[in-house]
């Protein structure tokens, strides 16, 4: 997935794997941590696993994951 040309195409698949078995509170906590990194970068995302995408593509992917997690957490009771 992270090595796809454009990982945003698999956002829902990746996010579904992330949230499997997690409560809405846990999903929001995961989203909060990712959002924190997006707002206050501590490193280049693409260097974490030597991703072939641009930094902007990697961050767009993470932003899409955050949105999916937030949407999903809102539907969980």
C-alpha positions as CSV (number, residue, x, y, z in Angstrom):
1,X,0.0,0.0,0.0
2,X,2.6,2.6,0.9
3,X,4.5,1.6,-2.1
4,X,1.6,2.1,-4.5
5,X,2.0,5.0,-6.9
6,X,-0.9,6.8,-5.2
7,X,-1.8,5.2,-1.9
8,X,-4.9,7.5,-1.6
9,X,-6.7,5.0,-3.8
10,X,-6.5,2.5,-1.0
11,X,-7.4,4.8,1.9
12,X,-10.6,3.0,2.9
13,X,-9.0,-0.4,2.8
14,X,-6.1,0.8,5.0
15,X,-8.3,2.7,7.4
16,X,-10.6,-0.3,7.7
17,X,-7.6,-2.4,8.7
18,X,-6.6,0.2,11.2
19,X,-10.0,0.4,12.9
20,X,-10.9,-3.3,13.0
21,X,-11.9,-4.0,16.6
22,X,-11.3,-0.5,17.9
23,X,-13.9,1.6,19.7
24,X,-14.9,5.1,18.5
25,X,-12.7,6.5,21.3
26,X,-9.7,4.6,20.1
27,X,-10.3,5.6,16.4
28,X,-10.4,9.2,17.5
29,X,-7.2,8.8,19.5
30,X,-5.5,7.3,16.4
31,X,-6.8,10.1,14.3
32,X,-5.6,12.7,16.8
33,X,-2.1,11.3,16.7
34,X,-2.0,11.3,12.9
35,X,-3.4,14.8,12.8
36,X,-0.8,16.0,15.3
37,X,1.9,14.8,13.0
38,X,0.3,16.5,10.0
39,X,0.0,19.8,11.9
40,X,3.4,19.7,13.6
41,X,5.7,17.4,11.5
42,X,8.5,15.7,13.3
43,X,9.9,14.0,10.2
44,X,9.3,13.4,6.5
45,X,6.6,10.8,6.2
46,X,8.0,9.4,3.0
47,X,11.3,8.6,4.8
48,X,9.6,6.3,7.4
49,X,9.6,3.4,5.0
50,X,11.5,4.9,2.1
51,X,8.2,5.5,0.2
52,X,8.4,6.3,-3.5
53,X,5.6,8.9,-3.3
54,X,6.2,12.6,-2.7
55,X,5.9,14.0,0.8
56,X,2.7,15.8,-0.3
57,X,1.2,12.5,-1.5
58,X,2.1,10.8,1.8
59,X,0.6,13.6,3.9
60,X,-2.6,13.7,1.7
61,X,-2.9,9.9,2.3
62,X,-2.6,10.4,6.1
63,X,-5.1,13.3,6.0
64,X,-7.6,11.0,4.1
65,X,-7.0,8.3,6.8
66,X,-7.8,10.9,9.5
67,X,-11.0,11.9,7.8
68,X,-12.1,8.3,7.3
69,X,-11.4,7.5,11.0
70,X,-13.3,10.5,12.2
71,X,-16.3,9.6,9.9
72,X,-16.2,6.0,11.1
73,X,-15.9,7.0,14.7
74,X,-19.0,9.2,14.3
75,X,-21.0,6.2,13.2
76,X,-19.9,3.8,15.9
77,X,-22.1,3.7,19.0
